[in-house]
Amino acid sequence: MNWWIVEDALKDRWGHWFEYVRGFRSDLLELGDQVRVLGDRTAEPEIIALTGAEPVLPESIWHRLNDGSSTLKRVLRIVSHARGTCRTMARIFAEEPSAPDVVYVPTVLPHHMLAWVWLMKRGRLPSNCCLLLYFVGTPLVWNQSTGSASFPRGLQGTLLFLLLRSVAREVARGRVVLGVETLEMRDALTRASGVLFTYLPQPVQPTIPVRSDASPLTCEPLLFACYGPARHEKGSDLLQQAIKRYLAKAPASNVEFTIHWPNSFLDTWGRSVKPDLQLESDRRVTFIRRYLAPGEYADWLARTDVLLLPYRCSSYGLRGSRVALEAMVNGIPLIVTEQTAPGRQAVQYGAAVLCIDENVEDICRAISTAVDNLVGLRRLAAERMKVVREHFSARKFRSLLLEQCDNAGFVA
């Protein structure tokens, strides 16, 4: 198969995009496929080298979402970004003699959706290729108490709903596949839009060899860690409080903590949340205050005993977590919030200790539970690792995509 991966967020080291595209591209090449990657026209040379991307797309919209712009400017950006993407891709399609089998857009916002609907409806998209639009974020408002979800009020929510409805016929034919990374998001988006969404488990490359048995505990300190930039939706503020409480309750504990915190973030009241001064001065706590260099994340994972992911249900009730998947495919136990999509995946595929949503005391309790039961958690994680790696692989992703296209009667 000939894949074109089109991702304007391939610009710098912010987020998980470059890691994901680099790994997915490598796996597809190993399967014998051809892969072309298109990224932000201002992409850093290091990102181009790591992903093989061609810097041709309009400037990343992801990097401008929270810059404080007015409502009018944000609305105009949807049209301007879509227009720029249309012009760029129409030119590339016209210049390329061989059409791709799959055009894959890994992270979709209304800005991207509008562009691809235009391209398809105007006949600029090659007729014999499948368009895969993948939704990683949650474009829905989730009601935690009822479990229902709906498109947000306002222009963007309405626009996305109308755009999805406009491709219903192409989705039914298999010409367009709307992909998501969790079963919860698949079901919620299908119900809210009336258009079929497809579960395609996000491929994750393992960085730790498969172990036949869990490694025993040693006298060395245990490392409990949270990687990926600190965010409110990730519960980073709650995690700090829980770690302080745990260290106060168990001063003789053999646990050290590492938290990735390259930038401060805002809470729901608009206040800046920074590393806790008391934790910063504690020798048992390390804050990583920068983005990780190539290969450094894998080194940290190899040293980590437990991943700390106290995500807020309000943000992760439907959406998945790449960090949680990276823990599972590498056989690392994790602490994760119950009633979240990552929590349900962790129970099914990994070794997890669940904690209550936004409950500092229960996060502290979960840390103690993980310490006391670490040998059993390691054993369970090791037992499940082979199955996990098969499920969250490029091969599985590819086979499910082809199955969906075939079932709908479309052959690329």
C-alpha angles and dihedrals in degrees: 000000000000113000129192112195109199113191123153090188088074092103111106142341094290112120128353099291101104093046092049097047093043092052096042092049091050093050093048091051089052089053089056098256128135117240132194118184124202119193144168113312089230094049116149115254090242091057091049090051094046097048104026088236125167108225099226110113127098116273113291114274091199092067092056102045098099102034095116096254120162122263091252092052092049090051093048089050090063091060097039094048092046091049092050092048091048094052093046097047095042089055093047093047090050093049096045112086095197117056120220121247092220131024105198122196103187100195120028131197127168086266090063096036092056091051095051094045089053092048093049098043091048093051095247093122112081108258096227098053131091118234111215114194111187123199113203098162123060110257089187139081107239120209103213095195097051099027091230126131135201139172112273119257116255138057100304095049092046092045093051091049092051093046091051091049090050092062096045092110093049090048091052089052093048092242089117123035119194105206131195133177102228135049090228092058092045093055095042095048093044091053095044097046102030088227124112117257122193129220110232111171110229111252114239124185113223117232099188122067118249110266122210091211136016115266114247125245118266135194089262117108116270116240118221110182147173117207131189121061114305114260138172092239089054091057093241091151091051091048092056091053092047093051091050090051093047094049090049092050095043107031091161094052118132092224128114124190132216122189125186106223112157093156139019118247138203125253124216090278093053095253120142113246115208135173111292111257093220092052092045090059094046113100090214093062127069124190116200101211099186141051113276122256121237110291094009095101091055090051091052092048091052089057096043122104099183133013116222113215111160093168120180114249090222089068103027103038089107109009127080133231125232091201090057090051091048089054092051098046089049095048096247119147116231143201109222138163118267119238091033124114091242089050092054091046090049092053091049100042109015145034109273143172108203124216133195118262114268092349112135094188092053093048086054089049090050091054090053091047092051091050093050094046102034097120092056092043091052091050093051092046091051092048092053099040098093094051091045092052092051093049097046096047138113089244092058092044090050095047093049091049092052090046091054092048092048094047089053092049097247119129117190 
